[in-house]
């Protein structure tokens, strides 16, 4: 099931992630009241190219800080994140817990 309004909410949360910070698919799903919908958040990130406003998709990573995606996607994400000062080693965020942005603590949903 792909719920377009859910995608819009995901993109709205993603746009609020500060530069140089990251969050996880699961954290976004949880703040939107759908804690088991991490995969749907991933689908929303994959569809963000059709959003009316840009979505910093690269700031959303898996729960262990690993960059994910199809071939070449991790390299692309890494490039964008490094431009924001994020340190990455072997496609994994260094100091993940330190730069993790928890939308559940930052946003009211």
Secondary structure, DSSP 8 states (H G I E B T S, - for coil): ---HHHHHHHHHHHHTS-TT-BEEHHHHHHHTT-TT-HHHHHHHHHTGGGSSS---GGGEE-TTSB---STTHHHHHHHHHHHTT--EETTEETTHHHHB--HHHH---
